[in-house]
Amino acid sequence: MTTTDLRSSILPTYGRYDLTLVRGEGSRVWDDAGTCYLDCIAGIAVIALGHCNPVVKAAAEAQLAKLWHVSNLYWTEPMLQLAQKLSDRFGGAGAQVFYCNSGAEGTEAALKYARKATGKPGFVAIESSFHGRTFGALSVTGQPAKRAAFEPGLPGASFVELNDTDALAQAVGPDTGAIILEPIQGEGGVNPVEQQFIEAARELATARGALLLFDEVQTGVGRTGTFFAWEHHGVKPDALWLAKGLANGLPIGCLLVANEAARGFEPGDHASTFGGNPVAAAAACAVVDAIDDALLAHVRAMGHRFTSGLRAIPGISNVRGRGLMLACDVEQPAGNVVVAAMAKGLLLGTAGSGSLRLTPPLTISADEVDEAIRLLGEAVA
């Protein structure tokens, strides 16, 4: 049987393209017919250091040769090492870590933590946000079309428009346990938070005894040119969660809770069988070590190069984002442009019906950026 014959065995939860990928290296992937593509979506901001990165691969293989899984009844060296690396990156008094396997699981952990720590049931989230597909995560996702088929969801969630400081002040009340933000909305359109809004969220959370929670699943791990996106604003959350790029494609997620934040979890409150898996944690250690000042400077430089090139393409407008988390508007359906670009050997994503999303590997070269801009220009012509 061919791979096409086998497709009926998969539940139809994704609108997949007619493309089967079999190999990757750096910023490129190949399909089962041998065609090469420049990958500027990178697993939706997951392949931070490029496909089959040799350093990450070596770390995972070394751990595979020693220990795969022991459960969270015991400690392992990779989980401890990664926790310390992430705590150091968080800065200040550092942070404590809860490990899971995905961004949605990170959201769930954060929601439970906030309710336990504050004793308050309410969540204030943002319109057009995206936090995952599980019930709790979906309940604080500000996209009604995604929630409608599965309602009622988690009670206590309310929504305000991004960057509407007055609406946020009105929404945060005595029952609010957490304010939930993406520093840059990802799936909702690559919409950046404004400085005034994020500062207001910090002030309101502190004044009302709520936690300020940042979903850095897509913005974290160097994607915007700093390790965490909150560093651009100088506004530190009480907790944040990571996933996507943390292990360069191996499944891992984590919740980071600031050491100075209100205490929440105790033994028995939350768990994840595979959370902190030694192989994924070892790979994540290699990723965190690789995201140094030089790579972050490269991300910022390539982001500027992409932005300048995109703005020069006729038919493209409203270029936005930060670092290598970018989007732009097009005059035709974005899905049509993605298909046209694919035919030319360029993989892109969408961020709404009229917007393209670009989240290439952080290691993409200047020549590859120029190639992507050229191919995209041909696709929109």
C-alpha positions as CSV (number, residue, x, y, z in Angstrom):
1,M,0.0,0.0,0.0
2,T,1.1,3.6,-0.7
3,T,1.1,6.3,1.8
4,T,-1.9,7.8,0.0
5,D,-3.8,4.5,0.5
6,L,-3.1,4.7,4.2
7,R,-4.5,8.2,4.7
8,S,-8.1,6.9,5.4
9,S,-6.8,5.4,8.6
10,I,-6.3,8.9,10.1
11,L,-9.2,10.8,11.7
12,P,-9.8,13.9,9.6
13,T,-9.0,16.5,12.2
14,Y,-6.5,18.4,10.0
15,G,-6.8,20.0,6.6
16,R,-3.5,18.5,5.4
17,Y,-1.9,19.3,2.1
18,D,-1.3,16.6,-0.5
19,L,2.3,16.3,0.6
20,T,4.2,13.5,2.4
21,L,7.5,14.6,3.8
22,V,10.2,12.0,4.4
23,R,13.5,13.8,5.2
24,G,14.8,17.1,6.6
25,E,18.1,18.9,7.0
26,G,18.6,22.4,8.2
27,S,16.0,24.7,6.7
28,R,15.0,22.2,4.0
29,V,12.7,19.1,3.7
30,W,12.1,16.6,1.0
31,D,8.9,14.8,0.0
32,D,8.5,11.1,-1.0
33,A,9.0,12.1,-4.7
34,G,12.4,13.7,-3.9
35,T,11.3,17.3,-4.3
36,C,13.1,19.8,-2.0
37,Y,11.3,22.6,-0.2
38,L,12.6,25.6,1.8
39,D,10.8,25.2,5.1
40,C,9.6,28.6,6.4
41,I,7.0,27.2,8.8
42,A,9.3,24.7,10.6
43,G,6.5,22.6,12.1
44,I,4.8,25.8,13.2
45,A,7.7,27.4,15.1
46,V,8.9,24.0,16.4
47,I,12.1,23.2,14.5
48,A,14.1,26.0,16.2
49,L,17.6,24.8,15.3
50,G,16.8,23.2,11.9
51,H,15.8,19.7,10.9
52,C,17.9,16.9,12.3
53,N,20.2,19.3,14.1
54,P,23.3,17.3,14.9
55,V,23.8,18.6,18.4
56,V,20.3,18.0,19.5
57,K,20.3,14.6,17.7
58,A,23.5,13.6,19.6
59,A,22.0,14.6,23.0
60,A,18.9,12.6,22.3
61,E,20.8,9.6,21.1
62,A,23.2,9.6,24.0
63,Q,20.2,9.6,26.4
64,L,18.4,6.9,24.4
65,A,21.5,4.7,25.0
66,K,21.1,5.2,28.8
67,L,17.5,5.6,29.9
68,W,14.2,6.3,28.2
69,H,11.6,6.5,30.9
70,V,11.2,5.9,34.6
71,S,8.0,8.0,35.5
72,N,7.8,10.9,37.8
73,L,8.2,8.7,40.9
74,Y,11.9,9.3,40.5
75,W,14.3,12.0,39.5
76,T,16.4,12.0,36.4
77,E,19.5,14.0,35.5
78,P,18.0,15.6,32.3
79,M,14.9,16.8,34.0
80,L,16.9,18.4,36.8
81,Q,19.5,20.0,34.4
82,L,16.8,21.4,32.1
83,A,14.8,22.9,35.1
84,Q,18.0,24.7,36.3
85,K,18.7,26.0,32.8
86,L,15.2,27.3,32.4
87,S,15.1,28.8,35.9
88,D,18.4,30.6,35.1
89,R,17.0,32.0,31.9
90,F,13.9,33.3,33.8
91,G,16.2,35.5,35.8
92,G,15.7,37.1,39.2
93,A,14.8,34.6,41.9
94,G,14.3,32.0,39.1
95,A,11.4,29.7,38.6
96,Q,10.1,26.2,39.4
97,V,9.1,23.8,36.5
98,F,6.3,21.4,35.9
99,Y,6.9,19.2,32.8
100,C,4.3,18.1,30.3
101,N,4.2,17.2,26.6
102,S,2.6,20.1,24.7
103,G,1.5,23.6,24.8
104,A,-2.2,22.8,25.6
105,E,-1.0,20.8,28.6
106,G,1.0,23.8,29.7
107,T,-2.2,25.9,29.5
108,E,-4.1,23.3,31.6
109,A,-1.4,23.3,34.2
110,A,-1.3,27.1,34.4
111,L,-5.1,27.3,34.8
112,K,-5.1,24.8,37.6
113,Y,-2.2,26.5,39.3
114,A,-3.9,29.9,39.2
115,R,-7.1,28.6,40.7
116,K,-5.2,26.8,43.4
117,A,-2.9,29.6,44.2
118,T,-5.4,32.4,44.3
119,G,-8.6,30.6,45.2
120,K,-10.4,32.7,42.5
121,P,-12.3,31.1,39.6
122,G,-12.1,33.8,36.9
123,F,-9.9,34.1,33.9
124,V,-9.5,37.1,31.7
125,A,-8.2,36.2,28.3
126,I,-7.9,38.0,24.9
127,E,-10.0,37.9,21.8
128,S,-8.4,36.1,18.9
129,S,-6.0,34.3,21.2
130,F,-5.1,30.6,20.9
131,H,-4.1,28.4,23.9
132,G,-4.8,24.9,22.7
133,R,-7.6,22.4,22.0
134,T,-8.2,20.7,25.3
135,F,-11.3,21.8,27.2
136,G,-9.6,24.2,29.6
137,A,-7.3,25.6,27.0
138,L,-10.1,26.0,24.5
139,S,-12.2,27.7,27.1
140,V,-9.7,30.6,27.3
141,T,-9.1,30.7,23.6
142,G,-10.6,33.8,22.2
143,Q,-11.9,32.3,18.9
144,P,-15.7,31.5,19.2
145,A,-15.7,29.4,16.1
146,K,-13.2,27.0,17.7
147,R,-15.2,26.8,20.9
148,A,-18.8,26.6,19.5
149,A,-19.0,22.8,18.7
150,F,-17.7,21.9,22.2
151,E,-19.4,24.3,24.5
152,P,-20.1,24.6,27.4
153,G,-16.5,24.9,28.4
154,L,-14.7,25.8,31.5
155,P,-16.8,28.4,33.4
156,G,-15.3,31.7,34.5
157,A,-13.6,32.8,31.3
158,S,-14.1,36.3,29.8
159,F,-12.4,38.1,26.9
160,V,-11.3,41.6,26.0
161,E,-9.8,43.0,22.8
162,L,-6.1,42.9,22.5
163,N,-4.5,46.2,23.6
164,D,-7.7,47.7,24.9
165,T,-6.5,48.8,28.3
166,D,-9.8,50.3,29.5
167,A,-11.7,47.0,28.7
168,L,-9.0,45.0,30.5
169,A,-9.4,47.2,33.6
170,Q,-13.2,46.7,33.6
171,A,-12.9,43.0,33.1
172,V,-10.5,42.2,35.9
173,G,-12.5,42.0,39.1
174,P,-12.4,40.5,42.6
175,D,-13.0,37.0,41.3
176,T,-10.3,37.1,38.7
177,G,-7.6,34.5,39.4
178,A,-5.5,35.1,36.2
179,I,-4.9,37.4,33.2
180,I,-3.7,35.3,30.2
181,L,-1.7,36.8,27.4
182,E,0.3,35.8,24.4
183,P,3.1,38.4,24.0
184,I,2.5,38.0,20.3
185,Q,-0.7,36.2,19.2
186,G,0.3,33.3,17.0
187,E,-2.5,31.4,15.4
188,G,-4.8,34.4,15.9
189,G,-2.9,36.5,13.4
190,V,0.6,37.3,14.7
191,N,-0.7,40.3,16.6
192,P,1.8,41.9,19.0
193,V,0.8,43.2,22.5
194,E,1.5,46.9,23.1
195,Q,3.7,48.1,25.9
196,Q,0.9,50.0,27.6
197,F,-1.4,47.0,27.6
198,I,1.2,44.5,29.0
199,E,2.2,47.0,31.7
200,A,-1.5,47.5,32.6
201,A,-2.0,43.7,32.8
202,R,0.9,43.5,35.3
203,E,-0.4,46.3,37.4
204,L,-4.0,45.0,37.4
205,A,-2.9,41.4,38.3
206,T,-0.8,42.6,41.2
207,A,-3.5,45.0,42.5
208,R,-6.3,42.4,42.3
209,G,-4.4,39.5,43.7
210,A,-4.5,37.6,40.3
211,L,-1.6,35.9,38.5
212,L,-0.3,37.2,35.2
213,L,0.2,34.3,32.9
214,F,2.0,34.3,29.6
215,D,1.5,31.7,26.9
216,E,5.0,31.6,25.3
217,V,4.4,28.3,23.5
218,Q,5.2,30.0,20.2
219,T,7.0,33.2,21.2
220,G,9.5,31.5,23.6
221,V,12.8,29.7,23.2
222,G,14.4,32.5,21.1
223,R,11.7,32.9,18.4
224,T,11.4,36.7,18.8
225,G,15.1,37.4,19.3
226,T,15.2,37.1,23.1
227,F,14.8,33.8,24.9
228,F,11.4,34.8,26.3
229,A,9.3,37.4,24.4
230,W,8.4,39.2,27.7
231,E,12.0,40.4,27.8
232,H,11.3,42.8,25.0
233,H,8.8,44.6,27.3
234,G,10.5,44.2,30.7
235,V,7.3,42.9,32.2
236,K,7.8,39.6,33.9
237,P,4.8,37.2,34.4
238,D,4.0,35.1,37.5
239,A,4.1,32.1,35.3
240,L,4.6,31.1,31.6
241,W,4.5,28.0,29.6
242,L,6.7,26.7,26.7
243,A,6.5,23.9,24.2
244,K,7.0,24.0,20.4
245,G,10.7,24.8,19.9
246,L,11.9,23.6,23.3
247,A,13.2,20.2,22.1
248,N,13.4,21.0,18.4
249,G,10.6,18.6,17.4
250,L,10.5,16.1,20.3
251,P,7.4,16.4,22.3
252,I,7.9,18.4,25.5
253,G,6.2,21.3,27.3
254,C,6.6,23.0,30.7
255,L,5.0,25.5,33.0
256,L,7.5,27.9,34.7
257,V,6.3,29.5,37.9
258,A,8.3,32.4,39.3
259,N,9.7,31.6,42.7
260,E,8.2,34.8,44.1
261,A,4.7,34.0,42.8
262,A,1.9,32.7,45.1
263,R,2.3,29.0,45.9
264,G,-0.1,26.6,44.3
265,F,0.7,23.0,43.6
266,E,1.5,20.4,46.1
267,P,2.0,16.6,45.6
268,G,-1.1,15.1,44.0
269,D,-2.4,18.3,42.5
270,H,-1.3,17.7,38.9
271,A,0.7,15.1,36.9
272,S,1.9,14.0,33.5
273,T,3.1,10.4,32.9
274,F,5.6,11.4,30.2
275,G,6.4,14.9,31.5
276,G,10.1,15.5,31.8
277,N,10.9,12.4,29.7
278,P,14.7,11.9,29.8
279,V,15.2,11.8,26.1
280,A,13.0,14.9,25.4
281,A,14.6,16.7,28.3
282,A,18.1,15.9,27.1
283,A,17.3,17.3,23.7
284,A,15.8,20.4,25.3
285,C,19.0,21.0,27.3
286,A,20.9,21.0,24.0
287,V,18.4,23.5,22.5
288,V,18.6,25.9,25.5
289,D,22.4,25.8,25.4
290,A,22.4,26.6,21.7
291,I,20.3,29.7,22.0
292,D,23.1,32.0,23.0
293,D,23.6,35.7,22.4
294,A,25.0,35.1,18.9
295,L,22.0,33.1,17.8
296,L,19.6,35.6,19.2
297,A,21.4,38.4,17.4
298,H,21.1,36.3,14.2
299,V,17.4,35.8,14.8
300,R,16.9,39.6,15.1
301,A,19.0,40.2,12.0
302,M,17.2,37.7,9.9
303,G,13.9,39.1,11.1
304,H,14.9,42.5,9.9
305,R,16.0,41.0,6.6
306,F,12.7,39.2,6.1
307,T,10.7,42.2,7.1
308,S,12.5,44.5,4.6
309,G,12.2,41.9,1.8
310,L,8.5,41.3,2.4
311,R,7.7,45.0,2.4
312,A,9.2,45.3,-1.1
313,I,6.9,42.6,-2.6
314,P,3.9,44.0,-4.5
315,G,0.7,42.7,-3.2
316,I,2.0,42.3,0.4
317,S,1.1,44.7,3.2
318,N,1.0,45.0,7.0
319,V,4.2,43.1,7.7
320,R,4.2,42.4,11.4
321,G,5.7,40.3,14.2
322,R,9.2,40.2,15.8
323,G,12.3,38.2,15.2
324,L,11.4,35.1,13.1
325,M,7.7,35.1,14.1
326,L,6.3,37.1,11.2
327,A,3.1,37.6,9.2
328,C,1.9,39.7,6.3
329,D,-1.4,40.4,4.6
330,V,-2.0,39.4,0.9
331,E,-4.6,40.6,-1.6
332,Q,-5.8,37.1,-2.4
333,P,-6.8,34.2,-0.2
334,A,-3.8,33.2,1.9
335,G,-4.4,29.5,1.3
336,N,-4.0,30.0,-2.5
337,V,-0.7,31.7,-1.9
338,V,0.5,28.8,0.3
339,V,-0.3,26.3,-2.5
340,A,1.4,28.5,-5.1
341,A,4.5,28.8,-3.0
342,M,4.6,25.1,-2.3
343,A,4.6,24.5,-6.1
344,K,7.7,26.7,-6.2
345,G,9.4,24.8,-3.4
346,L,8.6,27.1,-0.4
347,L,6.5,26.0,2.6
348,L,4.5,28.8,4.4
349,G,1.7,28.9,6.9
350,T,-1.4,31.0,7.2
351,A,-2.6,33.3,10.1
352,G,-6.2,33.8,9.0
353,S,-7.8,33.9,5.6
354,G,-5.8,36.9,4.3
355,S,-2.5,36.5,6.1
356,L,0.6,34.5,5.6
357,R,2.7,33.3,8.6
358,L,6.5,32.7,8.5
359,T,8.2,30.9,11.4
360,P,11.4,29.4,9.8
361,P,14.2,27.7,11.8
362,L,16.1,30.3,13.9
363,T,19.2,29.1,12.1
364,I,18.0,30.1,8.6
365,S,20.7,31.8,6.6
366,A,20.7,35.1,4.9
367,D,20.8,33.4,1.5
368,E,17.8,31.3,2.4
369,V,15.9,34.4,3.6
370,D,16.6,36.0,0.2
371,E,15.5,32.8,-1.6
372,A,12.2,32.7,0.4
373,I,11.5,36.3,-0.4
374,R,12.1,35.6,-4.1
375,L,9.9,32.6,-4.2
376,L,7.1,34.3,-2.3
377,G,7.2,37.2,-4.7
378,E,6.7,34.8,-7.5
379,A,3.9,33.1,-5.7
380,V,1.9,36.2,-5.1
381,A,2.5,37.7,-8.6
